[in-house]
Amino acid sequence: MSVQLMPPQSESSISNDYVKEGYEASFGSCDMNEQEQTATHHVQGSVSPGLVGKHLARVYQLSVGT
């Protein structure tokens, strides 16, 4: 799994454990649990060192449109 995010220009100076100077990029493996509808990103590398080694679980929902 690979993630790259950039917020709007007005928020480009944000820096924290997830974002470095308004930019987030990370990669690693991903486990899907269809029963619980969760995806867990196992961060192996990131521009933000605070993310490396974390397991980020996220809930998802899929729907079929017409």
mmCIF file as Biopython writes it, N, C-alpha, C and O atoms, coordinates in Angstrom:
data_model
#
loop_
_atom_site.group_PDB
_atom_site.id
_atom_site.type_symbol
_atom_site.label_atom_id
_atom_site.label_alt_id
_atom_site.label_comp_id
_atom_site.label_asym_id
_atom_site.label_entity_id
_atom_site.label_seq_id
_atom_site.pdbx_PDB_ins_code
_atom_site.Cartn_x
_atom_site.Cartn_y
_atom_site.Cartn_z
_atom_site.occupancy
_atom_site.B_iso_or_equiv
_atom_site.auth_seq_id
_atom_site.auth_asym_id
_atom_site.pdbx_PDB_model_num
ATOM 1   N N  . MET A ? 1  ? 0.857   -1.170 0.000   1.0 0.0 1  A 1 
ATOM 2   C CA . MET A ? 1  ? 0.000   0.000  0.000   1.0 0.0 1  A 1 
ATOM 3   C C  . MET A ? 1  ? 0.896   1.224  0.000   1.0 0.0 1  A 1 
ATOM 4   O O  . MET A ? 1  ? 1.928   1.256  0.671   1.0 0.0 1  A 1 
ATOM 5   N N  . SER A ? 2  ? 0.495   2.221  -0.752  1.0 0.0 2  A 1 
ATOM 6   C CA . SER A ? 2  ? 1.236   3.474  -0.827  1.0 0.0 2  A 1 
ATOM 7   C C  . SER A ? 2  ? 0.255   4.626  -0.662  1.0 0.0 2  A 1 
ATOM 8   O O  . SER A ? 2  ? -0.837  4.603  -1.229  1.0 0.0 2  A 1 
ATOM 9   N N  . VAL A ? 3  ? 0.642   5.633  0.114   1.0 0.0 3  A 1 
ATOM 10  C CA . VAL A ? 3  ? -0.225  6.783  0.375   1.0 0.0 3  A 1 
ATOM 11  C C  . VAL A ? 3  ? 0.570   8.059  0.137   1.0 0.0 3  A 1 
ATOM 12  O O  . VAL A ? 3  ? 1.695   8.197  0.618   1.0 0.0 3  A 1 
ATOM 13  N N  . GLN A ? 4  ? -0.016  8.987  -0.601  1.0 0.0 4  A 1 
ATOM 14  C CA . GLN A ? 4  ? 0.564   10.319 -0.768  1.0 0.0 4  A 1 
ATOM 15  C C  . GLN A ? 4  ? -0.570  11.328 -0.693  1.0 0.0 4  A 1 
ATOM 16  O O  . GLN A ? 4  ? -1.528  11.252 -1.462  1.0 0.0 4  A 1 
ATOM 17  N N  . LEU A ? 5  ? -0.461  12.263 0.225   1.0 0.0 5  A 1 
ATOM 18  C CA . LEU A ? 5  ? -1.496  13.273 0.414   1.0 0.0 5  A 1 
ATOM 19  C C  . LEU A ? 5  ? -0.871  14.647 0.524   1.0 0.0 5  A 1 
ATOM 20  O O  . LEU A ? 5  ? 0.210   14.810 1.090   1.0 0.0 5  A 1 
ATOM 21  N N  . MET A ? 6  ? -1.563  15.634 -0.024  1.0 0.0 6  A 1 
ATOM 22  C CA . MET A ? 6  ? -1.143  17.022 0.068   1.0 0.0 6  A 1 
ATOM 23  C C  . MET A ? 6  ? -2.377  17.871 0.312   1.0 0.0 6  A 1 
ATOM 24  O O  . MET A ? 6  ? -3.292  17.881 -0.512  1.0 0.0 6  A 1 
ATOM 25  N N  . PRO A ? 7  ? -2.417  18.593 1.444   1.0 0.0 7  A 1 
ATOM 26  C CA . PRO A ? 7  ? -3.594  19.430 1.718   1.0 0.0 7  A 1 
ATOM 27  C C  . PRO A ? 7  ? -3.560  20.698 0.860   1.0 0.0 7  A 1 
ATOM 28  O O  . PRO A ? 7  ? -2.581  20.946 0.156   1.0 0.0 7  A 1 
ATOM 29  N N  . PRO A ? 8  ? -4.624  21.493 0.919   1.0 0.0 8  A 1 
ATOM 30  C CA . PRO A ? 8  ? -4.653  22.757 0.178   1.0 0.0 8  A 1 
ATOM 31  C C  . PRO A ? 8  ? -3.465  23.651 0.560   1.0 0.0 8  A 1 
ATOM 32  O O  . PRO A ? 8  ? -2.911  23.510 1.650   1.0 0.0 8  A 1 
ATOM 33  N N  . GLN A ? 9  ? -3.084  24.546 -0.313  1.0 0.0 9  A 1 
ATOM 34  C CA . GLN A ? 9  ? -1.945  25.442 -0.106  1.0 0.0 9  A 1 
ATOM 35  C C  . GLN A ? 9  ? -2.012  26.169 1.238   1.0 0.0 9  A 1 
ATOM 36  O O  . GLN A ? 9  ? -0.977  26.408 1.860   1.0 0.0 9  A 1 
ATOM 37  N N  . SER A ? 10 ? -3.215  26.523 1.693   1.0 0.0 10 A 1 
ATOM 38  C CA . SER A ? 10 ? -3.373  27.274 2.943   1.0 0.0 10 A 1 
ATOM 39  C C  . SER A ? 10 ? -2.922  26.475 4.162   1.0 0.0 10 A 1 
ATOM 40  O O  . SER A ? 10 ? -2.671  27.059 5.215   1.0 0.0 10 A 1 
ATOM 41  N N  . GLU A ? 11 ? -2.813  25.152 4.042   1.0 0.0 11 A 1 
ATOM 42  C CA . GLU A ? 11 ? -2.406  24.302 5.161   1.0 0.0 11 A 1 
ATOM 43  C C  . GLU A ? 11 ? -1.045  23.647 4.906   1.0 0.0 11 A 1 
ATOM 44  O O  . GLU A ? 11 ? -0.709  22.657 5.555   1.0 0.0 11 A 1 
ATOM 45  N N  . SER A ? 12 ? -0.265  24.186 3.975   1.0 0.0 12 A 1 
ATOM 46  C CA . SER A ? 12 ? 0.970   23.531 3.556   1.0 0.0 12 A 1 
ATOM 47  C C  . SER A ? 12 ? 2.097   23.591 4.580   1.0 0.0 12 A 1 
ATOM 48  O O  . SER A ? 12 ? 3.120   22.933 4.387   1.0 0.0 12 A 1 
ATOM 49  N N  . SER A ? 13 ? 1.952   24.350 5.655   1.0 0.0 13 A 1 
ATOM 50  C CA . SER A ? 13 ? 3.022   24.431 6.648   1.0 0.0 13 A 1 
ATOM 51  C C  . SER A ? 13 ? 2.789   23.482 7.828   1.0 0.0 13 A 1 
ATOM 52  O O  . SER A ? 13 ? 3.583   23.471 8.769   1.0 0.0 13 A 1 
ATOM 53  N N  . ILE A ? 14 ? 1.725   22.693 7.795   1.0 0.0 14 A 1 
ATOM 54  C CA . ILE A ? 14 ? 1.408   21.780 8.892   1.0 0.0 14 A 1 
ATOM 55  C C  . ILE A ? 14 ? 2.491   20.704 9.008   1.0 0.0 14 A 1 
ATOM 56  O O  . ILE A ? 14 ? 2.923   20.136 8.005   1.0 0.0 14 A 1 
ATOM 57  N N  . SER A ? 15 ? 2.922   20.434 10.235  1.0 0.0 15 A 1 
ATOM 58  C CA . SER A ? 15 ? 3.857   19.347 10.506  1.0 0.0 15 A 1 
ATOM 59  C C  . SER A ? 15 ? 3.459   18.675 11.814  1.0 0.0 15 A 1 
ATOM 60  O O  . SER A ? 15 ? 3.254   19.350 12.823  1.0 0.0 15 A 1 
ATOM 61  N N  . ASN A ? 16 ? 3.351   17.370 11.800  1.0 0.0 16 A 1 
ATOM 62  C CA . ASN A ? 16 ? 3.069   16.581 13.001  1.0 0.0 16 A 1 
ATOM 63  C C  . ASN A ? 16 ? 3.535   15.150 12.739  1.0 0.0 16 A 1 
ATOM 64  O O  . ASN A ? 16 ? 4.312   14.925 11.811  1.0 0.0 16 A 1 
ATOM 65  N N  . ASP A ? 17 ? 3.083   14.180 13.529  1.0 0.0 17 A 1 
ATOM 66  C CA . ASP A ? 17 ? 3.518   12.784 13.337  1.0 0.0 17 A 1 
ATOM 67  C C  . ASP A ? 17 ? 3.097   12.218 11.989  1.0 0.0 17 A 1 
ATOM 68  O O  . ASP A ? 17 ? 3.714   11.270 11.502  1.0 0.0 17 A 1 
ATOM 69  N N  . TYR A ? 18 ? 2.058   12.781 11.376  1.0 0.0 18 A 1 
ATOM 70  C CA . TYR A ? 18 ? 1.538   12.252 10.130  1.0 0.0 18 A 1 
ATOM 71  C C  . TYR A ? 18 ? 1.917   13.071 8.898   1.0 0.0 18 A 1 
ATOM 72  O O  . TYR A ? 18 ? 1.954   12.547 7.785   1.0 0.0 18 A 1 
ATOM 73  N N  . VAL A ? 19 ? 2.194   14.340 9.098   1.0 0.0 19 A 1 
ATOM 74  C CA . VAL A ? 19 ? 2.408   15.257 7.978   1.0 0.0 19 A 1 
ATOM 75  C C  . VAL A ? 19 ? 3.711   16.025 8.182   1.0 0.0 19 A 1 
ATOM 76  O O  . VAL A ? 19 ? 3.981   16.520 9.276   1.0 0.0 19 A 1 
ATOM 77  N N  . LYS A ? 20 ? 4.509   16.122 7.135   1.0 0.0 20 A 1 
ATOM 78  C CA . LYS A ? 20 ? 5.753   16.887 7.198   1.0 0.0 20 A 1 
ATOM 79  C C  . LYS A ? 20 ? 5.672   18.032 6.200   1.0 0.0 20 A 1 
ATOM 80  O O  . LYS A ? 20 ? 5.666   17.815 4.988   1.0 0.0 20 A 1 
ATOM 81  N N  . GLU A ? 21 ? 5.609   19.243 6.716   1.0 0.0 21 A 1 
ATOM 82  C CA . GLU A ? 21 ? 5.517   20.451 5.895   1.0 0.0 21 A 1 
ATOM 83  C C  . GLU A ? 21 ? 4.393   20.364 4.867   1.0 0.0 21 A 1 
ATOM 84  O O  . GLU A ? 21 ? 4.569   20.730 3.705   1.0 0.0 21 A 1 
ATOM 85  N N  . GLY A ? 22 ? 3.236   19.875 5.311   1.0 0.0 22 A 1 
ATOM 86  C CA . GLY A ? 22 ? 2.060   19.828 4.457   1.0 0.0 22 A 1 
ATOM 87  C C  . GLY A ? 22 ? 1.999   18.655 3.502   1.0 0.0 22 A 1 
ATOM 88  O O  . GLY A ? 22 ? 1.162   18.643 2.599   1.0 0.0 22 A 1 
ATOM 89  N N  . TYR A ? 23 ? 2.863   17.669 3.676   1.0 0.0 23 A 1 
ATOM 90  C CA . TYR A ? 23 ? 2.902   16.524 2.751   1.0 0.0 23 A 1 
ATOM 91  C C  . TYR A ? 23 ? 2.990   15.235 3.544   1.0 0.0 23 A 1 
ATOM 92  O O  . TYR A ? 23 ? 3.746   15.143 4.512   1.0 0.0 23 A 1 
ATOM 93  N N  . GLU A ? 24 ? 2.219   14.239 3.134   1.0 0.0 24 A 1 
ATOM 94  C CA . GLU A ? 24 ? 2.264   12.921 3.773   1.0 0.0 24 A 1 
ATOM 95  C C  . GLU A ? 24 ? 2.533   11.872 2.712   1.0 0.0 24 A 1 
ATOM 96  O O  . GLU A ? 24 ? 1.878   11.851 1.671   1.0 0.0 24 A 1 
ATOM 97  N N  . ALA A ? 25 ? 3.493   11.004 2.974   1.0 0.0 25 A 1 
ATOM 98  C CA . ALA A ? 25 ? 3.775   9.885  2.079   1.0 0.0 25 A 1 
ATOM 99  C C  . ALA A ? 25 ? 4.256   8.723  2.925   1.0 0.0 25 A 1 
ATOM 100 O O  . ALA A ? 25 ? 5.134   8.881  3.774   1.0 0.0 25 A 1 
ATOM 101 N N  . SER A ? 26 ? 3.676   7.556  2.689   1.0 0.0 26 A 1 
ATOM 102 C CA . SER A ? 26 ? 4.093   6.363  3.422   1.0 0.0 26 A 1 
ATOM 103 C C  . SER A ? 26 ? 3.808   5.132  2.574   1.0 0.0 26 A 1 
ATOM 104 O O  . SER A ? 26 ? 3.035   5.175  1.617   1.0 0.0 26 A 1 
ATOM 105 N N  . PHE A ? 27 ? 4.457   4.029  2.955   1.0 0.0 27 A 1 
ATOM 106 C CA . PHE A ? 27 ? 4.202   2.763  2.274   1.0 0.0 27 A 1 
ATOM 107 C C  . PHE A ? 27 ? 4.335   1.633  3.273   1.0 0.0 27 A 1 
ATOM 108 O O  . PHE A ? 27 ? 4.952   1.784  4.327   1.0 0.0 27 A 1 
ATOM 109 N N  . GLY A ? 28 ? 3.750   0.501  2.929   1.0 0.0 28 A 1 
ATOM 110 C CA . GLY A ? 28 ? 3.818   -0.696 3.759   1.0 0.0 28 A 1 
ATOM 111 C C  . GLY A ? 28 ? 2.753   -1.679 3.335   1.0 0.0 28 A 1 
ATOM 112 O O  . GLY A ? 28 ? 2.026   -1.452 2.368   1.0 0.0 28 A 1 
ATOM 113 N N  . SER A ? 29 ? 2.667   -2.766 4.062   1.0 0.0 29 A 1 
ATOM 114 C CA . SER A ? 29 ? 1.663   -3.773 3.727   1.0 0.0 29 A 1 
ATOM 115 C C  . SER A ? 29 ? 0.295   -3.356 4.276   1.0 0.0 29 A 1 
ATOM 116 O O  . SER A ? 29 ? 0.185   -2.431 5.082   1.0 0.0 29 A 1 
ATOM 117 N N  . CYS A ? 30 ? -0.729  -4.054 3.823   1.0 0.0 30 A 1 
ATOM 118 C CA . CYS A ? 30 ? -2.098  -3.735 4.226   1.0 0.0 30 A 1 
ATOM 119 C C  . CYS A ? 30 ? -2.869  -5.030 4.448   1.0 0.0 30 A 1 
ATOM 120 O O  . CYS A ? 30 ? -2.817  -5.939 3.619   1.0 0.0 30 A 1 
ATOM 121 N N  . ASP A ? 31 ? -3.579  -5.112 5.563   1.0 0.0 31 A 1 
ATOM 122 C CA . ASP A ? 31 ? -4.455  -6.251 5.843   1.0 0.0 31 A 1 
ATOM 123 C C  . ASP A ? 31 ? -5.896  -5.775 5.779   1.0 0.0 31 A 1 
ATOM 124 O O  . ASP A ? 31 ? -6.250  -4.738 6.341   1.0 0.0 31 A 1 
ATOM 125 N N  . MET A ? 32 ? -6.722  -6.552 5.086   1.0 0.0 32 A 1 
ATOM 126 C CA . MET A ? 32 ? -8.141  -6.236 4.986   1.0 0.0 32 A 1 
ATOM 127 C C  . MET A ? 32 ? -8.939  -7.230 5.819   1.0 0.0 32 A 1 
ATOM 128 O O  . MET A ? 32 ? -8.686  -8.433 5.763   1.0 0.0 32 A 1 
ATOM 129 N N  . ASN A ? 33 ? -9.902  -6.731 6.591   1.0 0.0 33 A 1 
ATOM 130 C CA . ASN A ? 33 ? -10.811 -7.580 7.345   1.0 0.0 33 A 1 
ATOM 131 C C  . ASN A ? 33 ? -12.215 -7.264 6.844   1.0 0.0 33 A 1 
ATOM 132 O O  . ASN A ? 33 ? -12.842 -6.298 7.278   1.0 0.0 33 A 1 
ATOM 133 N N  . GLU A ? 34 ? -12.694 -8.091 5.925   1.0 0.0 34 A 1 
ATOM 134 C CA . GLU A ? 34 ? -14.001 -7.827 5.311   1.0 0.0 34 A 1 
ATOM 135 C C  . GLU A ? 34 ? -15.139 -7.906 6.312   1.0 0.0 34 A 1 
ATOM 136 O O  . GLU A ? 34 ? -16.112 -7.160 6.209   1.0 0.0 34 A 1 
ATOM 137 N N  . GLN A ? 35 ? -15.023 -8.813 7.290   1.0 0.0 35 A 1 
ATOM 138 C CA . GLN A ? 35 ? -16.092 -8.976 8.273   1.0 0.0 35 A 1 
ATOM 139 C C  . GLN A ? 35 ? -16.259 -7.711 9.131   1.0 0.0 35 A 1 
ATOM 140 O O  . GLN A ? 35 ? -17.380 -7.278 9.398   1.0 0.0 35 A 1 
ATOM 141 N N  . GLU A ? 36 ? -15.140 -7.131 9.556   1.0 0.0 36 A 1 
ATOM 142 C CA . GLU A ? 36 ? -15.196 -5.917 10.380  1.0 0.0 36 A 1 
ATOM 143 C C  . GLU A ? 36 ? -15.127 -4.645 9.547   1.0 0.0 36 A 1 
ATOM 144 O O  . GLU A ? 36 ? -15.234 -3.543 10.085  1.0 0.0 36 A 1 
ATOM 145 N N  . GLN A ? 37 ? -14.949 -4.789 8.240   1.0 0.0 37 A 1 
ATOM 146 C CA . GLN A ? 37 ? -14.815 -3.670 7.303   1.0 0.0 37 A 1 
ATOM 147 C C  . GLN A ? 37 ? -13.706 -2.713 7.734   1.0 0.0 37 A 1 
ATOM 148 O O  . GLN A ? 37 ? -13.913 -1.504 7.840   1.0 0.0 37 A 1 
ATOM 149 N N  . THR A ? 38 ? -12.513 -3.288 7.983   1.0 0.0 38 A 1 
ATOM 150 C CA . THR A ? 38 ? -11.359 -2.474 8.332   1.0 0.0 38 A 1 
ATOM 151 C C  . THR A ? 38 ? -10.190 -2.796 7.411   1.0 0.0 38 A 1 
ATOM 152 O O  . THR A ? 38 ? -10.043 -3.919 6.928   1.0 0.0 38 A 1 
ATOM 153 N N  . ALA A ? 39 ? -9.376  -1.793 7.185   1.0 0.0 39 A 1 
ATOM 154 C CA . ALA A ? 39 ? -8.115  -1.940 6.467   1.0 0.0 39 A 1 
ATOM 155 C C  . ALA A ? 39 ? -7.033  -1.446 7.421   1.0 0.0 39 A 1 
ATOM 156 O O  . ALA A ? 39 ? -7.153  -0.352 7.973   1.0 0.0 39 A 1 
ATOM 157 N N  . THR A ? 40 ? -5.988  -2.229 7.621   1.0 0.0 40 A 1 
ATOM 158 C CA . THR A ? 40 ? -4.894  -1.835 8.509   1.0 0.0 40 A 1 
ATOM 159 C C  . THR A ? 40 ? -3.625  -1.662 7.692   1.0 0.0 40 A 1 
ATOM 160 O O  . THR A ? 40 ? -3.142  -2.607 7.068   1.0 0.0 40 A 1 
ATOM 161 N N  . HIS A ? 41 ? -3.095  -0.464 7.700   1.0 0.0 41 A 1 
ATOM 162 C CA . HIS A ? 41 ? -1.868  -0.119 6.981   1.0 0.0 41 A 1 
ATOM 163 C C  . HIS A ? 41 ? -0.701  -0.291 7.957   1.0 0.0 41 A 1 
ATOM 164 O O  . HIS A ? 41 ? -0.639  0.397  8.976   1.0 0.0 41 A 1 
ATOM 165 N N  . HIS A ? 42 ? 0.217   -1.200 7.652   1.0 0.0 42 A 1 
ATOM 166 C CA . HIS A ? 42 ? 1.401   -1.445 8.469   1.0 0.0 42 A 1 
ATOM 167 C C  . HIS A ? 42 ? 2.537   -0.618 7.853   1.0 0.0 42 A 1 
ATOM 168 O O  . HIS A ? 42 ? 3.137   -1.019 6.856   1.0 0.0 42 A 1 
ATOM 169 N N  . VAL A ? 43 ? 2.824   0.537  8.458   1.0 0.0 43 A 1 
ATOM 170 C CA . VAL A ? 43 ? 3.758   1.500  7.876   1.0 0.0 43 A 1 
ATOM 171 C C  . VAL A ? 43 ? 5.199   1.002  7.992   1.0 0.0 43 A 1 
ATOM 172 O O  . VAL A ? 43 ? 5.713   0.785  9.090   1.0 0.0 43 A 1 
ATOM 173 N N  . GLN A ? 44 ? 5.832   0.828  6.841   1.0 0.0 44 A 1 
ATOM 174 C CA . GLN A ? 44 ? 7.222   0.384  6.786   1.0 0.0 44 A 1 
ATOM 175 C C  . GLN A ? 44 ? 8.177   1.533  6.465   1.0 0.0 44 A 1 
ATOM 176 O O  . GLN A ? 44 ? 9.359   1.469  6.805   1.0 0.0 44 A 1 
ATOM 177 N N  . GLY A ? 45 ? 7.680   2.573  5.819   1.0 0.0 45 A 1 
ATOM 178 C CA . GLY A ? 45 ? 8.483   3.736  5.486   1.0 0.0 45 A 1 
ATOM 179 C C  . GLY A ? 45 ? 7.599   4.952  5.345   1.0 0.0 45 A 1 
ATOM 180 O O  . GLY A ? 45 ? 6.453   4.845  4.909   1.0 0.0 45 A 1 
ATOM 181 N N  . SER A ? 46 ? 8.129   6.124  5.716   1.0 0.0 46 A 1 
ATOM 182 C CA . SER A ? 46 ? 7.334   7.351  5.657   1.0 0.0 46 A 1 
ATOM 183 C C  . SER A ? 46 ? 8.248   8.563  5.683   1.0 0.0 46 A 1 
ATOM 184 O O  . SER A ? 46 ? 9.361   8.491  6.205   1.0 0.0 46 A 1 
ATOM 185 N N  . VAL A ? 47 ? 7.782   9.693  5.117   1.0 0.0 47 A 1 
ATOM 186 C CA . VAL A ? 47 ? 8.525   10.944 5.239   1.0 0.0 47 A 1 
ATOM 187 C C  . VAL A ? 47 ? 8.460   11.460 6.677   1.0 0.0 47 A 1 
ATOM 188 O O  . VAL A ? 47 ? 9.270   12.296 7.077   1.0 0.0 47 A 1 
ATOM 189 N N  . SER A ? 48 ? 7.500   10.964 7.446   1.0 0.0 48 A 1 
ATOM 190 C CA . SER A ? 48 ? 7.367   11.325 8.860   1.0 0.0 48 A 1 
ATOM 191 C C  . SER A ? 48 ? 7.824   10.136 9.704   1.0 0.0 48 A 1 
ATOM 192 O O  . SER A ? 48 ? 7.086   9.159  9.827   1.0 0.0 48 A 1 
ATOM 193 N N  . PRO A ? 49 ? 9.019   10.195 10.285  1.0 0.0 49 A 1 
ATOM 194 C CA . PRO A ? 49 ? 9.559   9.060  11.034  1.0 0.0 49 A 1 
ATOM 195 C C  . PRO A ? 49 ? 8.636   8.555  12.144  1.0 0.0 49 A 1 
ATOM 196 O O  . PRO A ? 49 ? 8.710   7.380  12.505  1.0 0.0 49 A 1 
ATOM 197 N N  . GLY A ? 50 ? 7.778   9.402  12.689  1.0 0.0 50 A 1 
ATOM 198 C CA . GLY A ? 50 ? 6.870   8.997  13.758  1.0 0.0 50 A 1 
ATOM 199 C C  . GLY A ? 50 ? 5.845   7.962  13.325  1.0 0.0 50 A 1 
ATOM 200 O O  . GLY A ? 50 ? 5.221   7.324  14.174  1.0 0.0 50 A 1 
ATOM 201 N N  . LEU A ? 51 ? 5.658   7.781  12.024  1.0 0.0 51 A 1 
ATOM 202 C CA . LEU A ? 51 ? 4.687   6.803  11.515  1.0 0.0 51 A 1 
ATOM 203 C C  . LEU A ? 51 ? 5.278   5.411  11.326  1.0 0.0 51 A 1 
ATOM 204 O O  . LEU A ? 51 ? 4.545   4.423  11.361  1.0 0.0 51 A 1 
ATOM 205 N N  . VAL A ? 52 ? 6.583   5.317  11.128  1.0 0.0 52 A 1 
ATOM 206 C CA . VAL A ? 52 ? 7.226   4.035  10.822  1.0 0.0 52 A 1 
ATOM 207 C C  . VAL A ? 52 ? 7.003   3.058  11.979  1.0 0.0 52 A 1 
ATOM 208 O O  . VAL A ? 52 ? 7.261   3.369  13.142  1.0 0.0 52 A 1 
ATOM 209 N N  . GLY A ? 53 ? 6.519   1.871  11.620  1.0 0.0 53 A 1 
ATOM 210 C CA . GLY A ? 53 ? 6.242   0.839  12.617  1.0 0.0 53 A 1 
ATOM 211 C C  . GLY A ? 53 ? 4.826   0.867  13.169  1.0 0.0 53 A 1 
ATOM 212 O O  . GLY A ? 53 ? 4.436   -0.041 13.903  1.0 0.0 53 A 1 
ATOM 213 N N  . LYS A ? 54 ? 4.053   1.884  12.833  1.0 0.0 54 A 1 
ATOM 214 C CA . LYS A ? 54 ? 2.666   1.961  13.327  1.0 0.0 54 A 1 
ATOM 215 C C  . LYS A ? 54 ? 1.749   1.104  12.469  1.0 0.0 54 A 1 
ATOM 216 O O  . LYS A ? 54 ? 2.040   0.820  11.307  1.0 0.0 54 A 1 
ATOM 217 N N  . HIS A ? 55 ? 0.645   0.704  13.062  1.0 0.0 55 A 1 
ATOM 218 C CA . HIS A ? 55 ? -0.396  -0.081 12.392  1.0 0.0 55 A 1 
ATOM 219 C C  . HIS A ? 55 ? -1.669  0.769  12.431  1.0 0.0 55 A 1 
ATOM 220 O O  . HIS A ? 55 ? -2.318  0.885  13.470  1.0 0.0 55 A 1 
ATOM 221 N N  . LEU A ? 56 ? -2.011  1.353  11.299  1.0 0.0 56 A 1 
ATOM 222 C CA . LEU A ? 56 ? -3.117  2.308  11.220  1.0 0.0 56 A 1 
ATOM 223 C C  . LEU A ? 56 ? -4.377  1.628  10.695  1.0 0.0 56 A 1 
ATOM 224 O O  . LEU A ? 56 ? -4.501  1.369  9.498   1.0 0.0 56 A 1 
ATOM 225 N N  . ALA A ? 57 ? -5.297  1.346  11.591  1.0 0.0 57 A 1 
ATOM 226 C CA . ALA A ? 57 ? -6.560  0.700  11.210  1.0 0.0 57 A 1 
ATOM 227 C C  . ALA A ? 57 ? -7.579  1.756  10.819  1.0 0.0 57 A 1 
ATOM 228 O O  . ALA A ? 57 ? -7.732  2.767  11.505  1.0 0.0 57 A 1 
ATOM 229 N N  . ARG A ? 58 ? -8.272  1.519  9.721   1.0 0.0 58 A 1 
ATOM 230 C CA . ARG A ? 58 ? -9.305  2.436  9.241   1.0 0.0 58 A 1 
ATOM 231 C C  . ARG A ? 58 ? -10.547 1.635  8.865   1.0 0.0 58 A 1 
ATOM 232 O O  . ARG A ? 58 ? -10.449 0.549  8.295   1.0 0.0 58 A 1 
ATOM 233 N N  . VAL A ? 59 ? -11.692 2.175  9.185   1.0 0.0 59 A 1 
ATOM 234 C CA . VAL A ? 59 ? -12.974 1.557  8.822   1.0 0.0 59 A 1 
ATOM 235 C C  . VAL A ? 59 ? -13.319 1.997  7.403   1.0 0.0 59 A 1 
ATOM 236 O O  . VAL A ? 59 ? -13.095 3.151  7.038   1.0 0.0 59 A 1 
ATOM 237 N N  . TYR A ? 60 ? -13.858 1.093  6.612   1.0 0.0 60 A 1 
ATOM 238 C CA . TYR A ? 60 ? -14.272 1.453  5.260   1.0 0.0 60 A 1 
ATOM 239 C C  . TYR A ? 60 ? -15.678 0.951  4.995   1.0 0.0 60 A 1 
ATOM 240 O O  . TYR A ? 60 ? -16.173 0.061  5.687   1.0 0.0 60 A 1 
ATOM 241 N N  . GLN A ? 61 ? -16.314 1.524  3.994   1.0 0.0 61 A 1 
ATOM 242 C CA . GLN A ? 61 ? -17.639 1.102  3.577   1.0 0.0 61 A 1 
ATOM 243 C C  . GLN A ? 61 ? -17.692 1.169  2.061   1.0 0.0 61 A 1 
ATOM 244 O O  . GLN A ? 61 ? -17.353 2.192  1.467   1.0 0.0 61 A 1 
ATOM 245 N N  . LEU A ? 62 ? -18.111 0.089  1.441   1.0 0.0 62 A 1 
ATOM 246 C CA . LEU A ? 62 ? -18.280 0.057  -0.003  1.0 0.0 62 A 1 
ATOM 247 C C  . LEU A ? 62 ? -19.765 0.063  -0.341  1.0 0.0 62 A 1 
ATOM 248 O O  . LEU A ? 62 ? -20.565 -0.599 0.321   1.0 0.0 62 A 1 
ATOM 249 N N  . SER A ? 63 ? -20.120 0.804  -1.361  1.0 0.0 63 A 1 
ATOM 250 C CA . SER A ? 63 ? -21.502 0.815  -1.801  1.0 0.0 63 A 1 
ATOM 251 C C  . SER A ? 63 ? -21.530 0.772  -3.322  1.0 0.0 63 A 1 
ATOM 252 O O  . SER A ? 63 ? -20.596 1.215  -3.990  1.0 0.0 63 A 1 
ATOM 253 N N  . VAL A ? 64 ? -22.592 0.243  -3.839  1.0 0.0 64 A 1 
ATOM 254 C CA . VAL A ? 64 ? -22.746 0.132  -5.280  1.0 0.0 64 A 1 
ATOM 255 C C  . VAL A ? 64 ? -23.735 1.195  -5.727  1.0 0.0 64 A 1 
ATOM 256 O O  . VAL A ? 64 ? -24.876 1.229  -5.266  1.0 0.0 64 A 1 
ATOM 257 N N  . GLY A ? 65 ? -23.294 2.051  -6.617  1.0 0.0 65 A 1 
ATOM 258 C CA . GLY A ? 65 ? -24.159 3.100  -7.142  1.0 0.0 65 A 1 
ATOM 259 C C  . GLY A ? 65 ? -24.910 2.632  -8.373  1.0 0.0 65 A 1 
ATOM 260 O O  . GLY A ? 65 ? -24.566 1.622  -8.988  1.0 0.0 65 A 1 
ATOM 261 N N  . THR A ? 66 ? -25.939 3.386  -8.719  1.0 0.0 66 A 1 
ATOM 262 C CA . THR A ? 66 ? -26.699 3.041  -9.923  1.0 0.0 66 A 1 
ATOM 263 C C  . THR A ? 66 ? -26.482 4.078  -10.994 1.0 0.0 66 A 1 
ATOM 264 O O  . THR A ? 66 ? -27.039 3.964  -12.086 1.0 0.0 66 A 1 
#
